Amino acid sequence: MRNGCKIAAAAVSLFFLLAVLIFPLSWLFARGLSSSVDYSIWSDPFFWSVVRFTYWQAACSAFLSCVLGTTAAFLYSDHVFPARKLLWHLSLVCFSLPTIVVVLSFTGFFGRSGLMNSALAALGIDPFIQVYGWVGILGAHVFYNFPLFLKSVGSALEQMDRTEEMAALSLGASRLQCLMLITFPKIWPVLKSCFFLAFLLCSSSFLVVLILGASPKFTTLEVAIYEATKIEFDIPLAVRLALVQLVISGIVYFLFLRQSTLFVTLRPAGAPFIRIYHSSKKMQNSLLITGLLLVVGVLAGGPLIALVQSGVRGVFYLGREFLPTLTTTVLLASLVGVLATAIGISLAYCEKHVNRFGIGRWLAYLANIPLSVSTILLSVALMLAYPAVHLKLRGSLLAIAVVQSTIALPLAFRILHEGFCRIGDELYWAAASAGASPFQVLCDIELPLLKGPMFLSFLLAASFSIGEIGAVIMFLSEKISTVPLWIYRAMSQYRFEEAYGAAVVLFFFTLLMYVAAGFLERKLYGSRS
Amino acid sequence: MFPKKIVLGWMVLLSLTFFLQTATGAELTVYASDSFTSKGSLGELLKQKFEKINGIKVTYVSFPSTGEALNQIAIEQKQTHADLLVGVDNSLIARAKQLGAFLPLEIKGVKNIRPELLFDRELHFVPYDYGYLTFVFDKTRTQLPSTVSLQKLALDPAFRSKIVIEDPRTSSIGLGFLVFAHEVFDKAGYVQFWKNLSRQLLSVAPSWSSAYGLFLKKEAELVLSYTTSPAYHIEKENKHDIQAVVFSEGNYRQIEGAGIVKYTKKPELAKKWIEFLLSKNIQDEVATHNWMYPILENANVPASFAKLPKVTKVVQPDPIKIESSKKSWLREWASLMGKP
């Protein structure tokens, strides 16, 4: 039974992925294509306007995030300015914020009676920013997607070997030529990869569109699926909408996978970083940096100030009934953290050790599928695949935890896979020469060395769960209330003080977890920026 | 890496959560919309008084709209936790009855209700209040005469991106407004009305509460609400600037009712709750807690109600007609509005 450990890990991984992901999604796919369904939807103009809007807004959001994030990355890597570290940390805060908090912060700052328009009104300028509609949707998407570009492109720029650029400059090439002909092709794969990821995230946007869109004019497939399932109670419509989303997201996900490698040539160890992309004119540099800080300050700093300003006051409005909501949220996050980490370990173990028929590699591919699936889509698929179980589990933390941990699985898997890769081969050789079984290796070598990655995976999966609302809304019952749902409810009942109070609590909770995760990540892997 | 105290603390916290989750045991479960159960609402007062008088615990399960609460019962069927459903109005009643999930009622006090307000002759749902849909504005920010034409309002450039209405797919008041537009305009006029109105809309909010919240936050200048809404501001805030208009086309009358779920194991208790809702004790509170007209004519209303605009032309379409056309109306509305 030397292979018992490997068989068990493969069985657990395969069972989870088949039961929770592959079977429900295949069922959804089959039902969507079933000949018994009504095909009139394909000729419905509203349906096509939803599809068009979903992917058009996702493309615009990803493009704007790319422009801002990449500009910020170039300025960050090639300039030294006073608020440089602040820019980096602020972008990480944006990335970590739960969507409901972003939406609330945006209305608090860009709303007609928000901080910005109030300040403009005090100066005698009529409010000109309209947070509801295109501006709000694109703004919120850029808010939490530009850090993706800043972090990835910024890291690539700082780590790449710039010998070619230096050679080109010394031969008389201009900085622009250097940028377009040498650096840009080097970072192009990173940009494409980030673009596809941002596109995927924005195309499955739910709460931003639900609240800031607030009109059929601004309906994404995700919102339409939710409305068809929970409001119109039109399951065939929900299935067909989900099918379209599944197919298009699948294609984009495939493109993302093809691009998801960092192709830049790394700087030799010890070689100094050379700053190229800054103007020799101080004035020009200052203008560029001021412009960037102004845009990021207004887009990211403003809403956060509005959130903290209203939220600190709002905390005092939170009644005793908020406490069970908070503890339920923590409990759910813990469950998600444990479940995602456990399945993640099992998958990463298979990827490392189960090589027969390429099972490990295939499981690793399957583990990344949730990147192209949203919580709403997966919830609908599970409801349809297991109707009896759904009725029994409606409103149970377990159902929500299963959905959330599946969506968090790629994140957990990546961390644990990296953890496994960092275990030195010499340890395995030593264990093999001592006659240790795979189970003994797992218990005595691998798991103790994986404590850090396990805790990191737990923290990140739990942070995701703390801010997630899609699965909670889909499995809603009187027994469940999480903080994001509580905020959404408070906003709907115009209890804005309480909504801000709860949002600031959620904000600090998430921030604390991300800071802890960042600290742990640095401790495990060293600084990456 | 994992200090024992942290793990121990975590486990205590999780156990506490389990305790808090299991410590809630309900005697009577009522499904309702958020607006009925929110702080200071009629629902809260009703719960307090009913619990005090009868010694029975009432648990509200809030949904963003009554439509979603009804969907939940449709999904749960026999396994539903609901004993009662509150807030079903003229636009939802036919669908609720089609579900066959509600008991016909024999309730004391029904004889005191005006016949035109009894929106369900078989009494699966008993009405408890009513109101008239209209636009509400703040006269310090907006100038409007007491009677306005809806078609003209939809064309007035002064209201471009300044009106907030409720989504007819998620809100009963929004659906009431859609039904009203169908009733008062001919086909061409109806299409033109929505095309014009879509340009005036700041937001299509999912519920009355969120729409009214936008208006109170001064995000919008006109909000789709009730002719009785200004009474709230007079009574609670001594603010006389919030006013309602009357439409020259007439005003839609929305009636709200409550029904008992047929799968309930406590029909007598549920009936007692509805009778209490129709008692003078509670009906006297409808005007000042739900800010609607009480269903009983002899119920007290505050003096501010005398200052509200009088509706002379009432629009109240047949619920069966609403139900039979609703799906196509909603699809058509979404198409009219869904052109980014």
Boltz contact constraints between the chains, C-beta under 6 A:
constraints:
  - contact:
      token1: [A, 45]
      token2: [B, 335]
      max_distance: 6.0
  - contact:
      token1: [A, 46]
      token2: [B, 334]
      max_distance: 6.0
  - contact:
      token1: [A, 46]
      token2: [B, 335]
      max_distance: 6.0
  - contact:
      token1: [A, 46]
      token2: [B, 338]
      max_distance: 6.0
  - contact:
      token1: [A, 49]
      token2: [B, 338]
      max_distance: 6.0
  - contact:
      token1: [A, 53]
      token2: [B, 340]
      max_distance: 6.0
  - contact:
      token1: [A, 111]
      token2: [B, 219]
      max_distance: 6.0
  - contact:
      token1: [A, 112]
      token2: [B, 219]
      max_distance: 6.0
  - contact:
      token1: [A, 113]
      token2: [B, 217]
      max_distance: 6.0
  - contact:
      token1: [A, 113]
      token2: [B, 218]
      max_distance: 6.0
  - contact:
      token1: [A, 132]
      token2: [B, 202]
      max_distance: 6.0
  - contact:
      token1: [A, 132]
      token2: [B, 203]
      max_distance: 6.0
  - contact:
      token1: [A, 214]
      token2: [B, 203]
      max_distance: 6.0
  - contact:
      token1: [A, 214]
      token2: [B, 204]
      max_distance: 6.0
  - contact:
      token1: [A, 214]
      token2: [B, 205]
      max_distance: 6.0
  - contact:
      token1: [A, 215]
      token2: [B, 204]
      max_distance: 6.0
  - contact:
      token1: [A, 216]
      token2: [B, 334]
      max_distance: 6.0
  - contact:
      token1: [A, 216]
      token2: [B, 337]
      max_distance: 6.0
  - contact:
      token1: [A, 216]
      token2: [B, 338]
      max_distance: 6.0
  - contact:
      token1: [A, 217]
      token2: [B, 337]
      max_distance: 6.0
  - contact:
      token1: [A, 217]
      token2: [B, 338]
      max_distance: 6.0
  - contact:
      token1: [A, 217]
      token2: [B, 340]
      max_distance: 6.0
  - contact:
      token1: [A, 231]
      token2: [B, 169]
      max_distance: 6.0
  - contact:
      token1: [A, 231]
      token2: [B, 170]
      max_distance: 6.0
  - contact:
      token1: [A, 233]
      token2: [B, 71]
      max_distance: 6.0
  - contact:
      token1: [A, 324]
      token2: [B, 20]
      max_distance: 6.0
  - contact:
      token1: [A, 327]
      token2: [B, 17]
      max_distance: 6.0
  - contact:
      token1: [A, 331]
      token2: [B, 14]
      max_distance: 6.0
  - contact:
      token1: [A, 331]
      token2: [B, 17]
      max_distance: 6.0
  - contact:
      token1: [A, 391]
      token2: [B, 79]
      max_distance: 6.0
  - contact:
      token1: [A, 451]
      token2: [B, 1]
      max_distance: 6.0
  - contact:
      token1: [A, 478]
      token2: [B, 61]
      max_distance: 6.0
  - contact:
      token1: [A, 492]
      token2: [B, 34]
      max_distance: 6.0
  - contact:
      token1: [A, 492]
      token2: [B, 64]
      max_distance: 6.0
  - contact:
      token1: [A, 492]
      token2: [B, 207]
      max_distance: 6.0
  - contact:
      token1: [A, 492]
      token2: [B, 209]
      max_distance: 6.0
  - contact:
      token1: [A, 492]
      token2: [B, 210]
      max_distance: 6.0
  - contact:
      token1: [A, 493]
      token2: [B, 34]
      max_distance: 6.0
  - contact:
      token1: [A, 493]
      token2: [B, 38]
      max_distance: 6.0
  - contact:
      token1: [A, 493]
      token2: [B, 209]
      max_distance: 6.0
  - contact:
      token1: [A, 494]
      token2: [B, 209]
      max_distance: 6.0
  - contact:
      token1: [A, 494]
      token2: [B, 213]
      max_distance: 6.0
